[in-house]
């Protein structure tokens, strides 16, 4: 079993809050982690348990041994109000660990968000650090030390990096060797878990239209969200498109990245970018099953960028000090893939899937550094093996190998 980066954060949250919500997509390892803790455990996939909970919310919560883990909480979102009443009557830190494969706090059936009583923690598929038994290493914290020149690349060839991109981070997929087996697993995941969770979080009248929409948006990972175009391509209304996107966010299959804005320019593109949250599912939906297919794909750059985005999401969720993540694009076509902001420091990040790097890859970062008042570190992640400096006397800029994520 892999040690999870979120474990230390989860234990700290349980020590300071009466209720902790551990949420994330199906099959990322929430139940496995929860069962490893010394707590009583109930799961609402169990019909009898769910029937008991919905028959008498207050009585059910009162009768539970504490501390308790309640798994699949999105199936009984109404119970949060009873948990609130119990906590208000007897506040004991760590009493309730709730887990769910959908963001229960955003569900229409949820009557209470437990504000002031709950800490929410997101759990993602395995990061490459976790897969390589380095769960305590956090690349966000390392980058904000502003010591990129001291970062040590590992000995990992480009082909193995691309294999990891194709696999993605779901624990079960790491156990499957054959291409056909991986394809079967991804198909089953989408048809079983994604469909099931979508039915839990919202009213879905046409599952076939939703699955068609899911396949349509896959090639648009890394792109700006244009709901009008999506509606036209999927033969759906814009309101339905908005609803589908919202539901996919709630079950952690997609993520919306907001644009960066400051007083350095008034000509920003204000649309969010959409990303698939796992490069393995992204590759599967594009029909990419091998390194050769990935290298030949016109989506190669978007796939590698999606992979880096998913890794950044994981490291941000578990970092020592929180950071904000944005994309940067202006009307005059100056674009930076990611802007990481923490306090008075900014890291501007570009992603290149190539094995080599040139000074020109930093051109938009150079422009951004010249305008931004905060301290800015410029980074280009690329497929090579060396840490390379492209700094000048005023600003720091480095090309870093993708293998630093491993």
C-alpha positions in Angstrom: 0.0 0.0 0.0 1.3 3.5 -0.9 1.8 6.0 1.9 -0.5 9.0 1.1 0.6 12.6 1.3 -2.8 13.6 2.7 -2.5 11.3 5.8 -0.6 13.8 7.9 -2.9 16.6 6.9 -6.0 14.5 7.7 -4.7 13.6 11.2 -4.0 17.2 11.9 -7.5 18.3 10.8 -9.1 15.6 13.0 -7.1 16.9 16.0 -8.5 20.5 15.6 -12.0 20.1 14.2 -15.1 18.1 15.3 -16.0 17.2 11.6 -13.6 16.6 8.7 -14.8 15.9 5.2 -12.4 13.9 3.0 -13.7 14.2 -0.5 -12.4 13.0 -3.9 -13.3 11.0 -6.9 -14.1 7.3 -6.7 -11.2 4.9 -6.4 -8.6 7.4 -5.3 -8.1 5.6 -1.9 -10.4 7.4 0.5 -11.9 4.3 2.0 -8.5 2.5 2.2 -7.0 5.4 4.1 -10.1 5.8 6.4 -10.1 2.1 7.3 -6.4 2.4 8.3 -7.4 4.8 11.2 -8.5 3.5 14.6 -12.2 4.5 14.3 -15.6 2.9 13.9 -16.7 2.8 10.3 -20.1 2.9 8.5 -20.7 3.1 4.8 -23.8 4.4 3.1 -23.4 2.1 0.1 -25.0 -0.4 2.6 -28.7 -0.1 2.0 -29.6 -1.0 5.6 -27.3 1.6 6.9 -28.7 4.2 4.6 -32.3 3.2 5.5 -31.6 3.6 9.2 -29.9 7.0 8.7 -32.8 8.4 6.6 -35.5 7.1 8.8 -34.3 8.9 11.9 -31.5 11.4 11.3 -31.1 12.6 14.9 -31.5 9.2 16.5 -29.1 7.6 14.0 -26.3 10.2 14.7 -26.9 10.0 18.5 -26.6 6.2 18.5 -23.3 6.1 16.7 -20.1 5.3 18.6 -17.6 8.2 18.4 -15.2 8.8 16.8 -16.8 7.5 13.6 -16.1 7.4 9.9 -19.2 7.8 7.7 -18.3 6.8 4.1 -20.2 7.8 0.9 -21.8 10.7 2.7 -23.1 12.1 -0.6 -25.7 9.4 -0.5 -27.3 10.9 2.6 -26.5 14.7 2.4 -29.5 15.5 4.6 -27.7 14.0 7.6 -25.3 17.0 7.9 -27.9 19.0 9.7 -28.2 16.3 12.4 -24.4 16.2 12.7 -24.4 20.0 13.2 -26.9 19.7 16.1 -24.9 16.9 17.7 -21.6 18.9 17.4 -23.3 22.0 18.9 -24.5 20.0 21.9 -21.2 18.2 22.4 -18.2 19.5 20.6 -15.4 17.0 20.5 -12.6 17.2 17.9 -12.3 14.3 15.6 -15.8 13.0 16.3 -16.8 12.7 12.6 -14.8 11.8 9.6 -17.0 12.1 6.5 -15.8 10.8 3.1 -17.5 11.1 -0.2 -16.9 10.8 -4.0 -18.8 14.0 -4.6 -18.5 17.4 -3.0 -21.5 17.0 -0.7 -21.3 20.7 0.4 -22.4 21.8 -3.1 -25.3 19.4 -3.5 -28.8 20.7 -3.6 -30.0 18.3 -0.9 -27.5 19.7 1.5 -29.2 21.9 4.0 -26.2 22.8 6.1 -22.5 23.3 5.3 -21.4 22.9 8.9 -19.6 26.3 8.7 -17.2 26.7 11.6 -17.5 23.0 12.5 -15.9 21.3 9.5 -12.6 21.2 7.7 -12.7 20.0 4.1 -9.8 18.1 2.6 -9.6 17.0 -1.0 -7.9 13.7 -1.9 -6.7 13.1 -5.4 -5.4 10.1 -7.3 -1.9 9.0 -6.5 0.8 11.6 -7.2 4.0 10.5 -8.8 5.8 11.3 -5.6 3.5 8.9 -3.8 4.0 6.2 -6.4 7.7 6.5 -5.9 7.5 6.4 -2.1 8.3 10.1 -1.5 5.0 11.1 0.0 6.6 13.8 2.2 8.1 15.7 -0.7 6.1 18.6 -2.0 7.1 20.4 -5.2 5.0 23.5 -4.4 6.9 24.0 -1.1 10.2 23.3 -2.9 9.4 25.8 -5.7 8.5 28.6 -3.3 11.8 28.3 -1.6 13.1 30.0 -4.8 16.0 27.6 -5.0 15.3 26.0 -8.3 19.0 25.9 -9.1 19.5 23.4 -6.3 16.7 21.0 -7.3 18.0 17.6 -8.2 16.8 15.8 -11.3 16.3 12.0 -11.0 17.5 9.4 -13.3 14.3 8.7 -15.3 14.1 8.5 -19.1 11.5 10.2 -21.2 9.7 7.1 -22.2 9.0 6.1 -18.6 7.7 9.7 -17.9 5.2 9.3 -20.8 4.1 5.9 -19.6 3.3 7.5 -16.3 1.3 10.2 -18.1 -0.7 7.5 -19.9 -1.4 5.6 -16.7 -2.5 8.6 -14.6 -2.8 8.2 -10.9 -5.7 5.9 -10.0 -4.3 3.2 -7.7 -6.0 0.2 -9.4 -4.6 1.1 -12.9 -1.1 0.8 -11.5 -1.7 -2.9 -10.9 -2.7 -3.7 -14.5 0.0 -4.5 -17.1 -1.8 -5.0 -20.4 -3.2 -2.2 -22.7 -6.5 -4.1 -23.0 -6.8 -4.5 -19.2 -6.2 -0.8 -18.7 -8.8 0.0 -21.3 -11.3 -2.3 -19.7 -10.7 -0.7 -16.3 -11.1 2.9 -17.6 -14.3 1.9 -19.5 -15.7 0.3 -16.4 -14.7 3.3 -14.3 -16.6 5.7 -16.5 -19.7 3.6 -17.0 -20.0 2.5 -13.4 -18.5 5.1 -11.1 -18.9 8.3 -13.1 -22.5 7.5 -14.0 -23.4 6.5 -10.5 -22.0 9.6 -8.9 -23.6 11.9 -11.4 -27.0 10.4 -10.5 -26.2 11.1 -6.8 -25.3 14.7 -7.2 -28.0 15.9 -9.6 -31.1 15.3 -11.6 -29.9 13.5 -14.8 -32.6 12.7 -17.3 -30.5 11.5 -20.2 -27.4 9.5 -19.2 -26.5 8.9 -22.9 -26.4 12.6 -23.6 -24.2 13.1 -20.5 -21.7 10.4 -21.6 -21.6 11.9 -25.1 -20.9 15.3 -23.6 -18.1 13.8 -21.4 -16.4 12.4 -24.5 -16.8 15.8 -26.3 -15.1 17.8 -23.6 -12.2 15.4 -23.2 -10.2 16.8 -26.2 -10.8 20.3 -24.8 -8.7 19.8 -21.7 -6.3 22.8 -21.3 -8.7 25.0 -23.4 -10.8 28.0 -22.5 -14.4 27.2 -21.6 -16.8 28.4 -24.3 -20.3 27.1 -23.3 -21.9 28.3 -26.5 -19.5 26.2 -28.6 -19.9 23.2 -26.3 -23.7 23.4 -26.5 -23.6 23.5 -30.3 -21.2 20.5 -30.6 -23.1 18.4 -28.1 -26.6 19.5 -29.3 -27.5 20.7 -25.8 -28.7 23.9 -24.3 -26.2 26.2 -22.6 -28.0 25.7 -19.3 -27.6 21.9 -19.7 -23.9 22.4 -20.5 -23.5 24.5 -17.4 -25.2 21.9 -15.3 -23.1 19.0 -16.7 -19.9 21.0 -16.1 -20.9 21.7 -12.6 -21.7 18.1 -11.9 -18.4 16.9 -13.4 -16.6 19.3 -11.1 -18.6 18.0 -8.1 -17.4 14.5 -8.7 -13.8 15.6 -9.4 -13.5 14.6 -13.0 -12.8 18.1 -14.3 -11.4 21.2 -12.7 -11.8 24.9 -13.8 -8.8 27.1 -13.6 -9.5 30.8 -13.1 -7.6 33.5 -14.9 -4.9 35.6 -13.2 -5.6 39.2 -12.9 -3.7 42.2 -11.4 -3.1 45.8 -12.2 -0.3 45.0 -14.6 -2.8 44.8 -17.5 -6.4 45.5 -18.1 -6.5 43.3 -21.2 -6.9 39.8 -19.6 -8.9 37.0 -21.0 -11.5 36.4 -18.3 -12.6 32.9 -19.2 -11.6 29.9 -17.1 -9.6 27.0 -18.5 -10.9 23.5 -18.2 -8.8 20.5 -17.3 -9.4 16.8 -16.9 -8.1 15.9 -13.5 -6.4 12.6 -14.5 -4.1 12.2 -17.5 -4.9 8.5 -17.7 -8.6 9.0 -18.2 -7.8 11.9 -20.6 -5.6 9.5 -22.7 -8.2 6.8 -22.6 -10.9 9.1 -23.9 -8.6 10.1 -26.7 -7.8 6.5 -27.6 -4.1 6.8 -26.6 -2.7 3.5 -25.1 1.0 3.6 -25.9 4.0 5.9 -25.8 4.2 5.8 -29.6 0.6 6.9 -29.9 1.1 9.7 -27.4 4.2 11.0 -29.2 2.3 11.0 -32.5 -0.8 12.6 -31.1 -1.7 16.2 -31.9 -2.9 16.4 -28.3 0.6 15.5 -26.9 1.2 19.0 -25.5 -2.3 19.3 -23.9 -1.9 15.8 -22.4 1.5 16.7 -20.7 0.0 20.0 -19.6 -3.0 18.2 -18.1 -0.6 15.8 -16.3 1.4 18.7 -14.8 -1.9 20.4 -13.8 -3.1 17.3 -12.0 0.3 17.0 -10.2 0.2 20.6 -9.1 -3.4 20.2 -7.8 -2.2 17.3 -5.6 0.8 19.1 -4.2 -1.2 22.3 -3.6 -3.8 20.3 -1.6 -1.1 18.8 0.7 1.4 21.7 0.9 2.5 23.3 4.2 1.2 26.8 3.2 -1.7 27.2 0.7 -1.0 28.7 -2.7 -3.4 29.9 -5.4 -3.2 28.6 -9.0 -4.3 30.5 -12.1 -3.8 30.7 -15.9 -2.6 33.8 -17.6 -3.7 35.0 -21.1 -4.1 38.4 -22.6 -5.9 39.7 -25.6 -2.6 40.3 -27.4 -1.9 36.5 -27.1 0.6 36.6 -24.2 0.0 33.3 -22.4 1.5 31.5 -19.4 0.2 28.0 -18.6 0.2 28.4 -14.8 0.6 31.2 -12.3 1.2 30.1 -8.7 0.8 32.8 -6.1 1.7 32.6 -2.4 1.9 35.8 -0.4 4.3 38.2 -2.2 5.9 35.5 -4.4 4.8 34.3 -7.8 5.9 31.3 -9.8 5.2 31.6 -13.6 5.2 28.1 -15.1 5.2 27.0 -18.8 5.0 23.4 -19.9 6.8 22.0 -22.9 6.6 18.3 -23.9 9.9 18.5 -25.9 13.2 17.0 -24.9 15.1 20.3 -25.5 14.5 23.9 -24.5 15.3 27.3 -26.0 15.4 30.8 -24.6 12.3 31.7 -26.6 10.2 29.4 -24.3 10.5 32.1 -21.6 9.4 35.1 -23.7 6.0 35.5 -22.1 7.5 34.9 -18.7 10.1 37.6 -19.3 7.3 40.0 -20.3 5.3 39.1 -17.1 8.3 39.6 -14.9 9.0 43.0 -16.3 5.4 44.2 -15.4 4.6 42.4 -12.2 5.6 44.2 -8.9 5.8 40.9 -6.9 8.9 38.7 -6.9 8.5 36.3 -9.9 10.3 33.0 -10.5 10.1 31.8 -14.1 10.0 28.1 -14.7 9.6 26.0 -17.8 9.1 22.3 -17.3 10.4 20.2 -20.2 11.2 16.6 -21.1 14.9 16.8 -20.7 17.1 15.6 -17.9 19.0 18.7 -16.7 18.3 21.8 -14.6 19.2 24.8 -16.8 19.5 28.4 -15.9 18.1 31.1 -18.2 18.4 33.9 -15.6 19.7 37.4 -16.1 21.0 40.0 -13.7 17.5 41.0 -12.7 15.3 37.9 -12.8 15.5 34.2 -12.1 14.4 31.7 -14.8 15.0 28.0 -15.0 14.2 25.0 -17.2 13.3 22.1 -15.0 12.9 18.5 -16.1 9.5 16.9 -15.7 11.2 14.1 -13.8 11.2 16.4 -10.7 7.6 15.4 -10.2 8.7 11.8 -9.7 
